[in-house]
Amino acid sequence: MEDYKSNSHKSRENSEEKNIEKIVTGTAKAKKKNEVQKFADVFISEDIANVKSYVLMDVLVPAVKKAISDIVVNGIDMILYGETGHSKKTGGNKPSYRSYYDNGGNNRSVTTGKARTSYSFDDLILDNRGDAEGVLERMREIIDTYGTVSVGDMYDLAGITGTPFTNNKYGWTDLRTAYVDRVKDGYLIKLPRVLPL
């Protein structure tokens, strides 16, 4: 009988060692975040995209659909009856309990949001844009190879040592929205919210 390797996360973690080496040619430093920046990272960073999505998909699109529907229905009413509003029912709207009964009545508190992570790490500031772009690109390659990249991996790429071990327990699985931004001290890699790995 063939001997199959375990497919568990722990087993893969032990068998695949990441080869993370410093790629930065200039200097890099970890800059502590102030309390306002920490608050913004925890509550605001990705919620802006969620608000845009909510406004577009849950407010504007249904409003446009309703307007088009009203135009079509009122146009047909004018053609058939010579006036609008003839086919509309009078009285208030009745609440629909169909979804309540379809779900068995036990769907009282539905949460659709992602779990919040309050882990905060120091910003990585690099001297030049080339180094910052190189670190970000290498982080994306690590995700392609291993599925995740940790905060510790990012610091290792920049040559920053002596960071807490906890940095290896948090990171990212997707960096499509990450970008390099010019700041007062150099270049900062703007990253999405970290996730527990």
ABEGO torsion letter per residue (X at the ends): XBBBBBABAAAAAAABBBBBBBABABBBBBBBBBAAAAAAAAAAAAAAAAAAAAAAAAAAAAAAAAAAAAAAAAAAAAAAAGBBGAABBBEBBBBBAAAAAAAGGABABBBABBBBBABBBBBBBBABAAAAAAAAAAAAAAAAAAGBBBAAAAAAAAGBBGBBAAAAABEBABAAABBBBBBAAEBBBBBBBBBBX
